[in-house]
Amino acid sequence: MVALAYTVAFEGIAARLVEVQCAISPGIPAFSIVGLPDKAVSEARERVRAALTAMAIALPSKRITVNLSPADLPKEGSHFDLPIAVALLAALDIIPLDDAAQTVALGELSLDGTLVPVIGALPAAMAAAEEDRTLLCPHACGAEAAWVGAAKVIAPRTLADVVRHYTGQSVLSPAEPGEVRGTATTRDLSEVKGQERAKRALEIAAAGRHHLMFVGSPGSGKSMLAARIPGILPPLTPAEALETSMIHSLSGLLDEGGINRERPFREPHHTASMAAIVGGGRTAKPGEISLAHNGVLFMDEFPEFARAVLETLRQPIETGEVVVARANAHVRYPCRFMLVAAANPCKCGYLADPARACARVPICGEDYMGRISGPLMDRFDLRVEVPPVAFTDLDLPDSGESSASVAARVAAARARQTERFAGHDSARVNADAEGHLLDQIATPDSEGRDLLVRVAERFGLSARGYHRVLRVARTIADLEGSDDVRKPHVAEAVSYRLMTARDS
């Protein structure tokens, strides 16, 4: 007789169901695990044996075989400990066979039988809900997995609790979802002195999820502006929060089961590798662009990133997803993020400052900004020069708008877009619109069209640049509450597109 339990193997953010089969047969005493396990899974037999010994359960002097089906799917991670133990307990007639077969389990075992938390509880709960099975996971993962309301989640602390639950000695109550966490931000846009044009660009970018580049001398406030983006972005919708949290669950970033409704803000250092930014490694883990899904990816000192890293951003920016291919893995991660880049105009940073003359002007700036390829620069919807602020202005009182007032306008614009794209699965904000959909929502009036045609001819806008101007103009119209895209909206969108002659 073969006892069954279930667990999952992760392919990107998807959890694929794995059947754990346990058979006890006469023969030389042995405990073997087959089905393409990695080293961590193969070592599970020693942890399971020690945990059962701690519970005073002796393994029979027979041959124990555990098969992880499908056998051609690589099995990686320590979360296979608990399902193997559940299948073995069912094979030993310690827990009912039917209950074990209705269970999707994941968790690591300590030698004393304590269940150790593992990553991926949220995607596993989704898989269990789809199969109408109960999810069994460590207590520390229960609050996270319980966010999937369609799944019944049982979260014991030890393997002994599992036995007592299934034998009816002490039935455990289903786990409750963790608290929605919110991080109080103290950074306000009103603290930024001057830089009204940059603030306006920040508002437009936040409203339509447009990619934004700041160029300015050191100390002009580029990083300060970017750090205030979370304060003006609307909270994640429930669907977006679940999407983002599934990626964070696979990366072990969810703390005590709390799902954050604030949009991610990731700021990798410019020495980060390609695998860290795009995703990869031996197990094809998500990178920073996926961890920033539905949020912001801020890349300071943009030209200092490795050229290969920058070029790999081109395809994810366009498609909103990245495919990480490895010899033993081929996974797809979503990555619809808002890219905010900051750069100095040249190596020394003072290209436009007459008081700090550089002997290499203008070649210095051309060489430095030349590290950003034309196709990549073409993907930025908004490009803003951030001039230095005079130190005499720093003593002036706060005079700009607060983040709360800007956030209210951004939320209103996002609400208009949510209503507009209600029937379109592929688009949520204006930055996602393309093809016929873009023509329907962003075709300007005759004056606006004439202006855009003249600009395209004069400055040689690419087709991508032309469409990106239309998307930005649509967002500007949304911020004004206008149903139509008119000439002033197009003119402002064009002004952000043509930052300097060298970027045109």
C-alpha positions as CSV (number, residue, x, y, z in Angstrom):
1,M,0.0,0.0,0.0
2,V,1.2,3.5,-0.9
3,A,0.5,6.5,1.3
4,L,0.1,9.9,-0.4
5,A,0.7,13.5,0.6
6,Y,1.2,16.6,-1.6
7,T,3.6,19.5,-1.7
8,V,4.8,22.0,-4.2
9,A,7.8,22.8,-6.4
10,F,8.3,26.4,-7.4
11,E,8.5,27.6,-11.0
12,G,8.8,31.3,-10.9
13,I,5.9,32.6,-8.8
14,A,3.8,29.5,-9.7
15,A,3.7,26.5,-7.4
16,R,3.4,23.2,-9.2
17,L,1.8,20.4,-7.2
18,V,4.1,17.4,-6.4
19,E,2.8,14.1,-5.2
20,V,4.7,12.5,-2.3
21,Q,4.4,8.7,-2.4
22,C,5.6,6.6,0.5
23,A,5.8,2.8,0.4
24,I,7.1,0.5,3.1
25,S,8.1,-3.0,1.8
26,P,10.0,-6.0,3.1
27,G,13.7,-6.0,2.4
28,I,17.0,-4.7,3.7
29,P,16.3,-1.7,6.0
30,A,16.8,1.5,4.1
31,F,15.2,4.9,3.7
32,S,15.6,6.3,0.1
33,I,14.1,9.4,-1.6
34,V,13.8,9.3,-5.4
35,G,12.3,11.7,-7.9
36,L,15.2,14.1,-8.8
37,P,15.8,15.5,-5.3
38,D,18.6,18.0,-4.7
39,K,21.0,17.8,-1.7
40,A,18.6,19.5,0.7
41,V,15.8,17.1,-0.2
42,S,18.0,14.0,0.0
43,E,19.1,15.1,3.5
44,A,15.4,15.2,4.6
45,R,15.5,11.6,5.5
46,E,17.9,12.2,8.4
47,R,15.9,15.1,9.7
48,V,12.6,13.1,9.4
49,R,14.2,10.1,11.1
50,A,15.5,12.3,14.0
51,A,12.2,14.1,14.4
52,L,10.3,10.8,14.6
53,T,12.8,9.4,17.1
54,A,12.2,12.5,19.3
55,M,8.5,11.6,19.3
56,A,9.4,8.0,20.3
57,I,8.3,6.7,16.9
58,A,10.7,4.0,15.6
59,L,10.9,3.3,11.9
60,P,10.3,-0.4,11.0
61,S,13.1,-2.6,9.9
62,K,11.9,-2.5,6.3
63,R,12.6,-0.7,3.1
64,I,11.1,2.8,3.0
65,T,10.9,4.4,-0.4
66,V,9.6,8.0,-1.0
67,N,9.0,9.0,-4.5
68,L,8.4,12.7,-5.5
69,S,6.2,12.7,-8.6
70,P,6.6,13.9,-11.4
71,A,10.0,12.4,-11.3
72,D,11.5,14.5,-14.0
73,L,10.8,17.8,-12.2
74,P,13.8,19.1,-10.1
75,K,13.0,19.2,-6.4
76,E,14.9,21.9,-4.5
77,G,14.7,23.2,-1.0
78,S,14.1,22.1,2.6
79,H,10.3,22.5,2.5
80,F,10.0,18.8,1.4
81,D,10.7,17.7,5.0
82,L,7.1,18.0,6.3
83,P,5.3,16.4,3.3
84,I,7.7,13.4,3.5
85,A,7.1,13.1,7.2
86,V,3.3,13.3,6.7
87,A,3.4,10.6,4.0
88,L,5.6,8.4,6.2
89,L,3.3,8.8,9.2
90,A,0.3,7.8,7.0
91,A,2.2,4.8,5.7
92,L,2.8,3.8,9.3
93,D,-0.9,4.1,10.1
94,I,-0.2,6.8,12.7
95,I,-2.4,9.4,10.8
96,P,-5.3,8.6,8.5
97,L,-4.5,8.0,4.9
98,D,-7.4,10.0,3.6
99,D,-6.4,13.1,5.6
100,A,-2.8,12.9,4.4
101,A,-3.9,12.6,0.8
102,Q,-6.0,15.8,1.2
103,T,-3.0,17.8,2.5
104,V,-0.5,20.0,0.7
105,A,2.4,20.4,3.1
106,L,5.6,22.4,3.2
107,G,8.0,23.0,6.0
108,E,11.5,22.2,7.3
109,L,12.0,19.9,10.3
110,S,14.3,20.4,13.2
111,L,15.9,17.3,14.8
112,D,13.5,17.7,17.8
113,G,10.4,17.9,15.5
114,T,9.9,21.6,15.6
115,L,8.7,23.1,12.3
116,V,11.0,25.8,10.8
117,P,9.5,28.4,8.5
118,V,10.3,28.3,4.8
119,I,9.8,30.6,1.8
120,G,6.9,30.3,-0.6
121,A,3.9,29.8,1.7
122,L,1.7,32.2,-0.2
123,P,2.1,30.6,-3.7
124,A,1.7,27.2,-2.0
125,A,-1.6,28.3,-0.5
126,M,-2.7,29.4,-4.0
127,A,-1.9,25.9,-5.4
128,A,-3.7,24.3,-2.5
129,A,-6.8,26.4,-3.0
130,E,-6.9,25.5,-6.7
131,E,-6.8,21.8,-5.8
132,D,-9.3,22.2,-3.0
133,R,-6.9,20.8,-0.4
134,T,-5.7,21.8,3.0
135,L,-2.4,23.6,3.4
136,L,-0.2,22.3,6.2
137,C,2.7,24.7,7.0
138,P,4.9,25.8,10.0
139,H,3.2,28.1,12.5
140,A,5.4,31.1,11.4
141,C,4.1,30.8,7.8
142,G,0.4,30.4,8.7
143,A,-0.4,34.1,8.9
144,E,1.1,34.6,5.4
145,A,-0.6,31.6,3.8
146,A,-3.9,32.5,5.3
147,W,-4.2,35.6,3.1
148,V,-5.5,33.1,0.4
149,G,-9.0,33.0,1.8
150,A,-10.0,30.0,-0.4
151,A,-7.5,27.7,1.3
152,K,-7.9,26.2,4.7
153,V,-4.5,26.7,6.4
154,I,-3.4,24.6,9.4
155,A,-0.2,25.9,11.0
156,P,1.2,23.6,13.7
157,R,4.4,24.4,15.7
158,T,5.8,20.8,15.8
159,L,5.4,17.5,14.1
160,A,3.7,16.2,17.3
161,D,1.0,18.8,16.8
162,V,0.5,17.5,13.3
163,V,-0.1,14.0,14.7
164,R,-2.4,15.2,17.5
165,H,-4.4,17.3,14.9
166,Y,-5.0,14.4,12.5
167,T,-5.7,11.9,15.2
168,G,-8.3,14.2,16.8
169,Q,-6.5,14.5,20.1
170,S,-6.0,18.3,19.7
171,V,-7.5,19.8,16.6
172,L,-5.9,23.0,15.5
173,S,-7.9,26.0,14.4
174,P,-7.3,27.4,10.9
175,A,-4.6,30.1,10.7
176,E,-5.6,33.8,10.6
177,P,-4.1,36.3,8.1
178,G,-1.4,38.6,9.4
179,E,-1.9,42.3,9.9
180,V,-1.7,44.7,7.0
181,R,1.5,46.6,7.7
182,G,2.0,50.2,6.8
183,T,5.3,52.1,7.0
184,A,4.8,55.7,8.2
185,T,6.9,57.9,5.9
186,T,8.4,61.1,7.2
187,R,9.7,62.3,3.9
188,D,7.5,65.0,2.4
189,L,7.7,66.8,-0.9
190,S,7.3,70.2,0.8
191,E,10.8,69.7,2.2
192,V,12.3,70.0,-1.2
193,K,13.3,73.6,-1.9
194,G,12.6,74.7,-5.5
195,Q,12.8,72.1,-8.2
196,E,9.2,72.7,-9.3
197,R,9.6,71.2,-12.7
198,A,11.2,68.1,-11.2
199,K,8.3,67.8,-8.7
200,R,5.8,68.1,-11.6
201,A,7.6,65.4,-13.5
202,L,7.5,63.2,-10.4
203,E,3.7,63.7,-10.1
204,I,3.2,62.8,-13.8
205,A,5.4,59.7,-13.5
206,A,3.6,58.5,-10.4
207,A,0.1,59.1,-11.9
208,G,0.8,57.0,-15.1
209,R,3.7,54.8,-14.0
210,H,6.0,56.4,-16.5
211,H,9.8,55.9,-16.5
212,L,11.7,59.0,-15.3
213,M,15.3,60.2,-15.5
214,F,16.8,63.0,-13.4
215,V,20.1,64.5,-14.6
216,G,21.8,67.1,-12.5
217,S,25.0,68.0,-10.6
218,P,25.8,66.4,-7.3
219,G,23.7,67.7,-4.4
220,S,21.0,69.1,-6.6
221,G,18.3,66.9,-5.0
222,K,17.9,63.9,-7.3
223,S,18.0,61.3,-4.7
224,M,16.0,63.5,-2.3
225,L,13.2,63.7,-4.9
226,A,13.2,60.0,-5.6
227,A,13.0,59.1,-1.9
228,R,9.7,61.0,-1.7
229,I,8.0,58.9,-4.4
230,P,6.5,56.4,-2.0
231,G,4.6,59.3,-0.3
232,I,2.7,60.2,-3.4
233,L,1.9,56.7,-4.8
234,P,-1.5,55.2,-4.1
235,P,-1.6,52.0,-2.1
236,L,-1.6,48.6,-3.8
237,T,-5.0,47.2,-4.7
238,P,-5.8,43.8,-3.2
239,A,-4.9,42.0,-6.5
240,E,-1.6,43.9,-6.8
241,A,-0.7,43.3,-3.2
242,L,-1.2,39.5,-3.7
243,E,0.9,39.5,-6.9
244,T,3.7,41.5,-5.2
245,S,3.6,39.5,-2.0
246,M,3.9,36.2,-3.9
247,I,7.2,37.4,-5.3
248,H,8.3,38.6,-1.9
249,S,7.3,35.3,-0.3
250,L,9.6,33.4,-2.7
251,S,12.4,35.8,-1.6
252,G,11.7,35.5,2.1
253,L,10.8,39.2,2.5
254,L,7.4,38.8,4.2
255,D,7.8,39.5,7.9
256,E,5.5,37.5,10.3
257,G,2.9,37.1,7.6
258,G,2.2,40.8,7.2
259,I,1.4,41.9,3.7
260,N,2.3,45.5,3.0
261,R,-0.1,47.6,1.0
262,E,2.6,50.1,0.2
263,R,4.2,49.9,-3.2
264,P,7.7,48.4,-3.2
265,F,10.6,50.9,-3.5
266,R,13.8,49.1,-4.4
267,E,17.2,51.0,-4.7
268,P,20.0,48.6,-5.7
269,H,23.6,49.8,-5.6
270,H,25.4,50.4,-8.9
271,T,27.8,47.5,-8.2
272,A,24.9,45.0,-8.2
273,S,25.3,42.1,-10.6
274,M,23.1,41.1,-13.5
275,A,21.6,38.2,-11.5
276,A,20.8,40.6,-8.6
277,I,19.0,43.1,-10.9
278,V,17.3,40.9,-13.4
279,G,17.1,37.6,-11.5
280,G,19.0,34.3,-11.8
281,G,21.5,32.4,-9.8
282,R,21.5,28.6,-9.6
283,T,17.8,28.5,-8.7
284,A,16.7,31.4,-10.9
285,K,15.5,33.6,-8.1
286,P,13.7,36.9,-8.8
287,G,15.8,40.0,-9.1
288,E,15.3,43.6,-8.1
289,I,13.2,44.4,-11.1
290,S,10.7,41.7,-10.0
291,L,10.9,42.7,-6.4
292,A,9.9,46.2,-7.6
293,H,6.8,44.8,-9.4
294,N,3.9,47.3,-9.0
295,G,6.3,49.7,-7.4
296,V,9.4,51.7,-8.0
297,L,13.0,50.7,-9.0
298,F,15.3,53.6,-8.2
299,M,18.8,53.4,-9.8
300,D,21.1,56.1,-8.6
301,E,24.3,56.8,-10.5
302,F,22.7,55.2,-13.5
303,P,25.6,55.4,-15.9
304,E,27.8,53.7,-13.3
305,F,25.9,50.4,-13.6
306,A,27.6,47.8,-15.8
307,R,26.7,48.2,-19.5
308,A,25.4,44.6,-19.7
309,V,23.1,45.2,-16.7
310,L,21.6,48.3,-18.2
311,E,21.0,46.7,-21.6
312,T,19.1,43.8,-20.0
313,L,16.6,46.3,-18.7
314,R,15.3,47.1,-22.2
315,Q,13.2,44.0,-22.8
316,P,11.6,43.9,-19.2
317,I,10.7,47.6,-19.5
318,E,8.8,47.0,-22.7
319,T,7.1,43.7,-21.9
320,G,6.5,43.9,-18.1
321,E,8.0,40.5,-17.5
322,V,11.4,38.8,-17.5
323,V,12.3,35.2,-18.4
324,V,15.2,33.8,-16.5
325,A,16.7,30.9,-18.3
326,R,19.2,28.5,-16.7
327,A,20.4,25.0,-17.5
328,N,18.1,23.5,-14.8
329,A,15.4,26.2,-14.7
330,H,13.4,28.4,-17.1
331,V,11.1,30.7,-15.2
332,R,9.0,33.8,-15.9
333,Y,8.6,36.6,-13.4
334,P,6.4,39.7,-13.7
335,C,8.2,43.1,-13.5
336,R,5.8,46.0,-14.2
337,F,7.8,48.7,-12.4
338,M,8.4,52.4,-12.6
339,L,12.0,53.0,-13.3
340,V,13.5,56.2,-11.8
341,A,17.1,56.8,-12.8
342,A,19.4,59.6,-11.5
343,A,22.7,60.6,-13.2
344,N,25.3,63.3,-13.1
345,P,25.8,65.1,-16.4
346,C,29.4,64.1,-16.6
347,K,32.1,62.2,-14.6
348,C,32.9,65.1,-12.4
349,G,29.3,66.2,-12.2
350,Y,29.7,69.9,-12.9
351,L,29.3,70.1,-16.7
352,A,27.0,73.1,-16.7
353,D,28.5,74.9,-13.7
354,P,30.5,77.9,-15.0
355,A,32.2,78.3,-11.6
356,R,33.7,74.9,-11.9
357,A,35.3,74.8,-15.3
358,C,36.3,71.4,-16.6
359,A,39.0,71.1,-19.3
360,R,37.2,68.2,-21.0
361,V,33.9,70.0,-21.6
362,P,31.8,68.9,-23.6
363,I,33.5,65.6,-24.3
364,C,33.4,64.7,-20.6
365,G,29.6,64.7,-20.7
366,E,29.2,63.0,-24.0
367,D,31.5,60.1,-22.9
368,Y,29.7,59.7,-19.5
369,M,26.1,59.9,-20.7
370,G,27.2,57.8,-23.7
371,R,27.3,54.8,-21.4
372,I,23.5,54.8,-21.6
373,S,22.6,53.5,-25.0
374,G,20.2,55.3,-27.3
375,P,17.6,52.5,-27.2
376,L,17.6,52.5,-23.4
377,M,17.4,56.3,-23.2
378,D,14.5,56.2,-25.7
379,R,12.5,54.2,-23.1
380,F,12.4,57.0,-20.6
381,D,9.1,58.9,-20.9
382,L,10.3,61.9,-18.8
383,R,13.7,63.4,-18.7
384,V,14.3,66.3,-16.4
385,E,17.4,68.4,-15.7
386,V,17.7,69.1,-12.0
387,P,19.6,72.4,-11.5
388,P,21.7,73.0,-8.4
389,V,20.0,74.9,-5.5
390,A,21.7,78.0,-4.2
391,F,22.6,77.6,-0.5
392,T,20.9,80.9,0.2
393,D,17.6,79.2,-0.8
394,L,18.0,76.5,1.7
395,D,17.1,78.9,4.6
396,L,13.8,79.8,3.0
397,P,10.6,78.3,4.6
398,D,8.8,75.3,3.1
399,S,6.7,76.7,0.3
400,G,5.9,73.8,-2.0
401,E,2.9,71.4,-1.9
402,S,2.9,68.6,0.6
403,S,3.0,65.0,-0.5
404,A,-0.6,64.5,0.7
405,S,-2.0,67.0,-1.8
406,V,0.1,65.6,-4.6
407,A,-0.9,62.1,-3.7
408,A,-4.6,63.1,-3.8
409,R,-4.2,64.2,-7.4
410,V,-2.3,61.1,-8.3
411,A,-4.9,58.9,-6.7
412,A,-7.7,60.7,-8.7
413,A,-5.7,60.2,-11.9
414,R,-5.1,56.5,-11.1
415,A,-8.9,56.1,-10.4
416,R,-9.7,57.4,-13.9
417,Q,-7.3,54.9,-15.4
418,T,-8.7,52.0,-13.3
419,E,-12.1,52.9,-14.7
420,R,-10.8,53.3,-18.2
421,F,-9.0,49.9,-18.3
422,A,-11.6,47.9,-16.4
423,G,-12.2,45.6,-19.4
424,H,-8.5,45.2,-20.4
425,D,-6.4,42.6,-18.7
426,S,-3.2,43.7,-20.3
427,A,-3.4,47.4,-19.1
428,R,-3.8,49.0,-15.7
429,V,-2.3,52.4,-16.2
430,N,-1.6,54.7,-19.2
431,A,2.0,53.4,-19.5
432,D,0.6,49.9,-20.4
433,A,-1.6,51.2,-23.3
434,E,-0.5,50.3,-26.8
435,G,-1.8,49.7,-30.3
436,H,-5.5,50.4,-30.9
437,L,-6.1,51.0,-27.2
438,L,-3.6,53.8,-27.2
439,D,-5.3,55.3,-30.3
440,Q,-8.6,55.2,-28.6
441,I,-7.6,56.9,-25.3
442,A,-4.8,59.3,-26.3
443,T,-5.5,60.6,-29.8
444,P,-5.0,64.4,-29.4
445,D,-7.1,67.1,-30.9
446,S,-6.1,68.6,-34.3
447,E,-3.8,71.3,-32.8
448,G,-2.1,68.8,-30.5
449,R,-1.6,66.4,-33.4
450,D,-0.1,69.1,-35.6
451,L,2.3,70.0,-32.8
452,L,3.3,66.4,-32.3
453,V,3.9,65.9,-36.0
454,R,6.1,69.0,-36.2
455,V,8.1,67.9,-33.1
456,A,8.5,64.4,-34.5
457,E,9.8,65.7,-37.8
458,R,12.1,68.4,-36.2
459,F,13.7,66.2,-33.6
460,G,13.4,62.8,-35.2
461,L,11.2,61.0,-32.7
462,S,11.2,57.3,-33.0
463,A,7.9,55.4,-33.2
464,R,8.4,54.4,-29.5
465,G,9.1,58.0,-28.6
466,Y,6.0,59.2,-30.4
467,H,3.8,56.7,-28.5
468,R,5.4,57.5,-25.2
469,V,4.6,61.2,-25.7
470,L,1.0,60.3,-26.3
471,R,0.9,58.2,-23.1
472,V,2.4,61.0,-21.0
473,A,0.0,63.5,-22.5
474,R,-2.9,61.2,-21.6
475,T,-1.7,61.2,-18.0
476,I,-1.3,64.9,-17.9
477,A,-4.9,65.2,-19.1
478,D,-6.0,62.7,-16.4
479,L,-4.3,64.9,-13.7
480,E,-6.4,67.8,-15.0
481,G,-9.6,65.8,-15.1
482,S,-9.8,66.2,-18.9
483,D,-11.5,63.6,-21.1
484,D,-9.7,64.8,-24.2
485,V,-6.0,65.2,-24.9
486,R,-5.4,68.7,-26.1
487,K,-2.5,70.8,-27.3
488,P,-1.3,72.0,-23.9
489,H,-1.1,68.4,-22.7
490,V,1.0,67.4,-25.7
491,A,3.2,70.4,-25.4
492,E,4.1,69.6,-21.8
493,A,4.6,66.0,-22.6
494,V,7.0,66.9,-25.4
495,S,8.9,69.3,-23.2
496,Y,9.8,66.4,-20.9
497,R,10.8,64.2,-23.9
498,L,13.3,66.7,-25.3
499,M,15.5,67.5,-22.2
500,T,18.6,68.4,-24.1
501,A,19.7,68.3,-27.7
502,R,22.1,65.3,-27.0
503,D,19.1,63.2,-25.9
504,S,16.9,64.1,-28.8
